[in-house]
Amino acid sequence: MADPTTQSAQISSAMNASSTKESTYYVMELVYWRDPKKSAVAFGMSLLVLLSLATFSVISVVSYLLLALLCVTITFRVYKSVIQAVQKSEEGHPFKALMEKGLTVQPEIFRKYVDVCLTYVNRAIKQARHLLLVEDLVDSLKLAGFMWLLTYVGAVFNGITILILTDIIFFSTPLVYERNKIQIDKYIELIRTRVEVTLAKLQDKLPGAVKRTKAE
């Protein structure tokens, strides 16, 4: 008979994998614009929030969003109250159906997403240790070069600007790639080949003690 602890770990792993697949599928549906309405809403709302953060502080943006929401709900509540008073109806609170719905986060769902996040966090910690402690010199040099490039990017753009550009690229690049896949793949392969050749030449110039160890 299988160990209950092992069975629990296997079930948890399967649930995490299933949750990750569902989340990935949903994100892919958005960025590839399978449902233009949902993608447009997601893109518009994310871009609006980022542009607001570029203009106002986080506190101001959150306050304005909550104030706008309150204006809508209060206006609707007063309107329905007036209509009920005029028509002498007893429909009750206009948001009664929403108020009766359970909006609490279930412990199982919370734990599931925490486990998924924990998997990514542990993976990131492991990769950071690999790079920062120079387990592989070539990989660490790649990180150093990337960070050096980011210093120039940071001198031109601030964090919010980069997030806005990332949001635009996130919702536009997959669609462009899908429509021009053959041409883009050709150029990507050409760039990848040149990078690999350059890294191979660089590695050949390194002392033998620090060259990348080939996997057996």
C-alpha positions as CSV (number, residue, x, y, z in Angstrom):
1,M,0.0,0.0,0.0
2,A,1.3,3.4,-1.0
3,D,2.5,5.8,1.7
4,P,-0.2,8.4,2.5
5,T,2.4,11.2,2.5
6,T,3.6,10.1,-0.9
7,Q,0.1,10.0,-2.3
8,S,-0.7,13.5,-0.9
9,A,2.5,14.8,-2.5
10,Q,1.6,13.2,-5.8
11,I,-1.9,14.6,-5.7
12,S,-0.6,18.1,-4.8
13,S,1.9,17.9,-7.6
14,A,-0.8,16.9,-10.1
15,M,-3.1,19.7,-8.9
16,N,-0.3,22.2,-9.3
17,A,0.5,21.0,-12.8
18,S,-3.2,21.2,-13.7
19,S,-3.5,24.7,-12.3
20,T,-0.4,25.8,-14.1
21,K,-1.7,24.4,-17.4
22,E,-5.1,26.1,-17.0
23,S,-3.5,29.5,-16.2
24,T,-1.1,29.2,-19.1
25,Y,-3.9,28.3,-21.4
26,Y,-6.0,31.2,-20.3
27,V,-3.0,33.6,-20.7
28,M,-2.4,32.2,-24.2
29,E,-6.0,32.8,-25.1
30,L,-5.7,36.4,-24.1
31,V,-2.4,37.3,-25.8
32,Y,-3.3,35.5,-29.0
33,W,-6.6,37.4,-29.1
34,R,-8.8,34.2,-29.5
35,D,-11.6,36.2,-27.9
36,P,-11.1,39.8,-29.1
37,K,-13.5,41.2,-26.5
38,K,-11.8,39.6,-23.5
39,S,-8.3,40.5,-24.8
40,A,-9.3,44.1,-25.6
41,V,-10.7,44.5,-22.0
42,A,-7.6,42.9,-20.4
43,F,-5.2,45.0,-22.6
44,G,-7.2,48.2,-22.1
45,M,-7.5,47.9,-18.3
46,S,-3.9,46.9,-17.8
47,L,-2.7,49.8,-20.0
48,L,-5.0,52.2,-18.3
49,V,-3.8,51.3,-14.8
50,L,-0.1,51.5,-15.9
51,L,-0.7,54.9,-17.6
52,S,-2.5,56.1,-14.4
53,L,0.5,54.9,-12.3
54,A,2.8,56.8,-14.6
55,T,0.9,60.0,-14.0
56,F,-0.3,59.6,-10.4
57,S,0.9,57.9,-7.2
58,V,-0.3,54.4,-6.3
59,I,-2.4,55.8,-3.5
60,S,-4.1,58.2,-5.9
61,V,-4.8,55.5,-8.5
62,V,-6.3,53.1,-5.9
63,S,-8.3,56.0,-4.4
64,Y,-9.7,57.1,-7.7
65,L,-10.6,53.5,-8.7
66,L,-12.5,52.9,-5.5
67,L,-14.1,56.3,-5.7
68,A,-15.3,55.6,-9.2
69,L,-16.7,52.2,-8.1
70,L,-18.5,53.8,-5.1
71,C,-20.0,56.5,-7.4
72,V,-21.5,53.8,-9.6
73,T,-22.8,51.6,-6.8
74,I,-24.2,54.5,-4.7
75,T,-25.9,56.1,-7.7
76,F,-27.4,52.8,-8.7
77,R,-28.6,52.1,-5.1
78,V,-30.2,55.6,-4.9
79,Y,-31.8,55.2,-8.3
80,K,-33.3,51.8,-7.4
81,S,-34.5,53.1,-4.1
82,V,-36.3,56.0,-5.8
83,I,-37.8,53.6,-8.4
84,Q,-39.0,51.3,-5.7
85,A,-40.5,54.2,-3.7
86,V,-42.4,55.5,-6.8
87,Q,-43.6,52.1,-7.9
88,K,-44.2,51.1,-4.2
89,S,-42.4,47.8,-4.9
90,E,-40.5,45.7,-2.3
91,E,-37.6,44.4,-4.4
92,G,-35.2,45.0,-1.6
93,H,-31.5,45.8,-1.9
94,P,-30.4,45.9,-5.6
95,F,-27.1,44.1,-4.8
96,K,-28.8,41.5,-2.6
97,A,-27.9,38.6,-5.0
98,L,-24.2,39.6,-5.0
99,M,-24.1,40.2,-1.2
100,E,-25.5,36.6,-0.6
101,K,-22.8,35.0,-2.8
102,G,-19.8,33.6,-1.0
103,L,-16.9,35.8,-1.9
104,T,-14.5,34.3,0.5
105,V,-11.3,32.5,-0.7
106,Q,-11.5,28.7,0.0
107,P,-8.5,27.3,1.9
108,E,-8.0,24.6,-0.8
109,I,-7.8,27.2,-3.6
110,F,-5.5,29.4,-1.5
111,R,-3.2,26.5,-0.7
112,K,-3.2,25.4,-4.4
113,Y,-2.0,28.8,-5.6
114,V,0.5,29.2,-2.8
115,D,2.0,25.8,-3.8
116,V,2.2,27.0,-7.4
117,C,3.9,30.2,-6.4
118,L,6.3,28.4,-4.0
119,T,7.4,26.1,-6.9
120,Y,8.4,29.2,-9.0
121,V,10.0,30.9,-6.0
122,N,12.2,27.8,-5.2
123,R,13.1,27.6,-8.9
124,A,14.1,31.2,-8.9
125,I,16.2,30.9,-5.8
126,K,18.0,27.8,-7.2
127,Q,18.7,29.7,-10.5
128,A,19.9,32.8,-8.6
129,R,22.3,30.7,-6.6
130,H,23.6,29.1,-9.8
131,L,24.2,32.5,-11.4
132,L,25.4,34.6,-8.5
133,L,27.7,32.0,-7.0
134,V,29.3,31.4,-10.5
135,E,28.5,27.7,-10.6
136,D,28.9,28.1,-14.4
137,L,31.1,31.0,-15.5
138,V,29.6,31.3,-19.0
139,D,26.0,31.6,-17.5
140,S,27.2,34.2,-15.0
141,L,28.9,36.2,-17.7
142,K,25.6,36.2,-19.7
143,L,23.8,37.6,-16.6
144,A,26.5,40.2,-16.1
145,G,26.2,41.3,-19.8
146,F,22.4,41.4,-19.5
147,M,22.6,43.5,-16.3
148,W,25.1,45.8,-18.0
149,L,22.6,46.4,-20.8
150,L,19.9,47.0,-18.3
151,T,21.9,49.9,-16.8
152,Y,21.6,51.7,-20.1
153,V,17.9,50.8,-20.4
154,G,17.3,52.2,-16.8
155,A,19.1,55.4,-17.7
156,V,16.5,56.0,-20.5
157,F,13.3,54.5,-19.1
158,N,11.9,54.4,-15.6
159,G,10.1,51.3,-14.2
160,I,6.6,52.3,-15.1
161,T,7.6,53.1,-18.7
162,I,9.2,49.7,-19.0
163,L,6.1,48.0,-17.7
164,I,3.9,49.9,-20.2
165,L,6.2,48.8,-23.1
166,T,6.1,45.3,-21.7
167,D,2.3,45.3,-21.6
168,I,2.1,46.5,-25.2
169,I,4.7,43.9,-26.3
170,F,2.9,41.2,-24.3
171,F,-0.4,41.7,-26.2
172,S,1.0,42.5,-29.6
173,T,4.1,40.3,-30.2
174,P,2.3,36.8,-30.0
175,L,-0.2,37.9,-32.7
176,V,2.5,39.4,-34.9
177,Y,4.6,36.2,-34.5
178,E,1.7,33.9,-35.3
179,R,1.0,35.8,-38.6
180,N,4.8,36.0,-39.6
181,K,6.0,32.8,-38.0
182,I,8.2,31.5,-40.9
183,Q,10.1,34.8,-41.4
184,I,10.6,35.4,-37.7
185,D,11.8,31.9,-37.0
186,K,14.4,32.3,-39.8
187,Y,15.8,35.4,-38.3
188,I,15.7,34.0,-34.8
189,E,17.6,30.9,-35.9
190,L,20.2,33.1,-37.6
191,I,20.7,35.2,-34.4
192,R,20.8,32.1,-32.2
193,T,23.5,30.6,-34.4
194,R,25.7,33.7,-34.3
195,V,25.3,34.0,-30.5
196,E,26.3,30.3,-30.0
197,V,29.3,30.8,-32.3
198,T,30.4,33.9,-30.3
199,L,30.0,32.1,-27.0
200,A,31.9,29.1,-28.2
201,K,34.8,31.4,-29.3
202,L,34.6,33.1,-25.9
203,Q,34.7,29.8,-24.0
204,D,37.7,28.6,-26.0
205,K,39.6,31.6,-24.8
206,L,38.8,30.8,-21.1
207,P,41.2,28.9,-18.9
208,G,40.6,25.2,-19.0
209,A,39.7,25.1,-15.3
210,V,36.7,27.4,-15.8
211,K,35.3,26.2,-19.1
212,R,31.8,24.9,-19.2
213,T,31.7,21.3,-18.1
214,K,29.9,19.1,-20.7
215,A,27.0,17.1,-19.3
216,E,27.8,13.4,-19.3
